[in-house]
Amino acid sequence: MDRLWATWRMPYIESVKDEGDGCIFCDKPAEGKDEENYILHRGSKTFVIVNAFPYNPGHVMIAPYRHLGSFEELDEEEQRETMSLLALCEKVVRETFHPEGINVGVNLGRAAGAGVLGHLHMHLVPRWMGDTNFMPLFGNARVIPLGVQETSQRLRKVFDSYRS
């Protein structure tokens, strides 16, 4: 293979900002464009957003509204709501995509792989047997079988059913 076109990657490259240029976890909720920004659920202290550059379809993130860098900075209500939303996300992702497993993770600091420094957020990534193929090993690329917009629409329907 001479070329692997990954045209979806350019928006990610262009979105990478210097640390002082803002924070998606502060900026996106403040815009009030939840559907456009893939915000699926708003709690009183935290919210759920679809990862625009996912590892797999259904990859969501949970973040507090406050710009905090660690769990120890969360107040008790933020801690409780974060864990409640994690449980809700697990339920919604299972119901929507029927994964065979789920990874939950947090990257605190640049050395730990944090893509957004200084704003705590948790990742929930659905997994299936065989979802990683040769592409990450040989092509340094992941194959994502469902677009972010459709992923968001599918998840939103299920989230909305729990609001009623």
C-alpha positions as CSV (number, residue, x, y, z in Angstrom):
1,M,0.0,0.0,0.0
2,D,1.5,3.3,-1.1
3,R,-1.0,5.7,0.4
4,L,-3.5,5.6,3.2
5,W,-6.0,8.5,3.0
6,A,-7.1,9.6,6.4
7,T,-8.9,12.9,5.5
8,W,-10.8,12.8,8.8
9,R,-7.5,13.4,10.6
10,M,-7.0,17.0,9.4
11,P,-9.7,18.5,11.6
12,Y,-8.0,16.9,14.6
13,I,-4.6,18.3,13.6
14,E,-6.0,21.7,13.1
15,S,-7.9,21.6,16.4
16,V,-4.8,21.0,18.5
17,K,-4.1,24.3,20.3
18,D,-1.5,25.6,22.7
19,E,-2.4,25.2,26.4
20,G,-3.3,28.9,26.7
21,D,-5.8,28.8,23.7
22,G,-8.8,27.5,25.6
23,C,-10.2,24.2,26.7
24,I,-12.9,22.1,24.9
25,F,-14.3,21.0,28.2
26,C,-14.9,24.7,29.2
27,D,-15.7,26.1,25.8
28,K,-18.1,23.5,24.3
29,P,-20.6,23.5,27.2
30,A,-20.5,27.3,27.3
31,E,-21.5,27.6,23.6
32,G,-25.0,26.1,24.3
33,K,-24.8,24.1,21.0
34,D,-25.2,20.7,22.6
35,E,-26.2,18.7,19.5
36,E,-23.6,20.3,17.3
37,N,-20.9,19.8,20.0
38,Y,-21.9,16.2,20.7
39,I,-22.9,17.0,24.3
40,L,-25.2,14.1,25.2
41,H,-26.1,14.9,28.8
42,R,-25.8,17.7,31.3
43,G,-25.8,17.2,35.0
44,S,-25.7,20.0,37.5
45,K,-21.9,19.7,38.0
46,T,-20.7,17.4,35.1
47,F,-21.6,16.5,31.5
48,V,-21.1,13.8,28.9
49,I,-19.7,14.5,25.5
50,V,-18.9,12.2,22.5
51,N,-15.2,12.1,21.7
52,A,-14.9,13.8,18.3
53,F,-11.7,11.7,17.6
54,P,-12.8,8.3,19.1
55,Y,-10.9,5.1,19.5
56,N,-14.2,3.2,18.8
57,P,-17.8,4.2,18.1
58,G,-19.5,5.1,21.4
59,H,-16.3,6.6,22.9
60,V,-17.7,9.2,25.4
61,M,-16.1,11.5,28.0
62,I,-17.4,12.7,31.3
63,A,-16.0,16.0,32.6
64,P,-16.9,18.5,35.3
65,Y,-17.9,22.0,34.2
66,R,-15.2,23.5,36.5
67,H,-11.7,23.5,35.0
68,L,-9.9,21.2,37.5
69,G,-6.9,19.0,36.9
70,S,-7.4,16.1,39.3
71,F,-9.8,14.1,41.3
72,E,-8.6,15.6,44.6
73,E,-9.9,19.0,43.4
74,L,-13.5,17.8,42.9
75,D,-16.0,18.6,45.6
76,E,-18.1,15.7,46.9
77,E,-21.1,16.5,44.7
78,E,-18.8,16.6,41.6
79,Q,-17.3,13.2,42.7
80,R,-20.8,11.6,43.1
81,E,-22.1,13.0,39.9
82,T,-19.1,11.9,37.9
83,M,-19.5,8.3,39.1
84,S,-23.3,8.4,38.5
85,L,-22.7,9.6,35.0
86,L,-20.1,6.9,34.4
87,A,-22.7,4.3,35.4
88,L,-25.3,5.9,33.1
89,C,-22.8,6.1,30.3
90,E,-22.0,2.4,30.7
91,K,-25.7,1.6,30.6
92,V,-26.4,3.7,27.5
93,V,-23.3,2.5,25.6
94,R,-24.2,-1.1,26.4
95,E,-27.8,-0.6,25.2
96,T,-26.8,1.3,22.1
97,F,-23.8,-0.6,20.8
98,H,-23.7,-4.0,22.7
99,P,-20.0,-4.0,23.3
100,E,-18.2,-7.1,24.5
101,G,-16.2,-5.1,27.0
102,I,-15.6,-1.5,28.1
103,N,-12.4,0.4,29.0
104,V,-12.7,3.3,31.4
105,G,-9.7,5.6,31.8
106,V,-8.3,8.9,32.9
107,N,-5.0,10.5,31.8
108,L,-3.7,13.0,34.4
109,G,-0.8,15.0,33.0
110,R,1.2,15.1,29.7
111,A,3.3,12.1,30.8
112,A,0.2,10.0,31.3
113,G,-1.1,10.9,27.8
114,A,-3.5,13.7,28.6
115,G,-4.7,15.3,25.3
116,V,-6.4,18.1,27.2
117,L,-4.2,19.3,30.0
118,G,-5.6,20.7,33.1
119,H,-9.2,19.7,32.8
120,L,-10.1,16.3,34.3
121,H,-12.1,14.0,32.1
122,M,-12.9,10.3,32.1
123,H,-13.0,8.2,28.9
124,L,-15.4,5.3,28.4
125,V,-14.5,3.2,25.3
126,P,-16.6,0.3,24.1
127,R,-14.6,-2.7,23.0
128,W,-15.3,-5.8,20.8
129,M,-13.2,-8.8,20.2
130,G,-11.1,-8.1,17.1
131,D,-11.8,-4.3,17.1
132,T,-8.0,-3.7,16.8
133,N,-6.6,-5.0,13.5
134,F,-3.3,-4.6,11.7
135,M,-3.9,-0.9,10.9
136,P,-2.6,0.5,14.2
137,L,0.4,-1.8,14.1
138,F,1.5,-1.3,10.4
139,G,-0.3,1.8,9.2
140,N,-0.3,3.9,12.4
141,A,-4.0,4.5,11.9
142,R,-7.3,3.2,13.4
143,V,-10.3,2.2,11.4
144,I,-13.5,3.6,12.9
145,P,-16.6,2.0,11.4
146,L,-19.1,4.7,12.4
147,G,-19.0,8.5,12.1
148,V,-19.1,10.7,15.1
149,Q,-22.4,12.4,14.1
150,E,-24.2,9.1,13.7
151,T,-22.7,7.8,16.9
152,S,-23.9,10.9,18.7
153,Q,-27.4,10.5,17.3
154,R,-27.7,6.9,18.4
155,L,-26.4,7.6,21.9
156,R,-28.6,10.7,22.2
157,K,-31.8,8.7,21.6
158,V,-30.9,6.3,24.4
159,F,-29.8,9.1,26.8
160,D,-33.1,10.9,26.0
161,S,-35.1,7.8,27.0
162,Y,-33.6,8.0,30.5
163,R,-34.6,11.7,30.9
164,S,-38.3,10.9,30.6
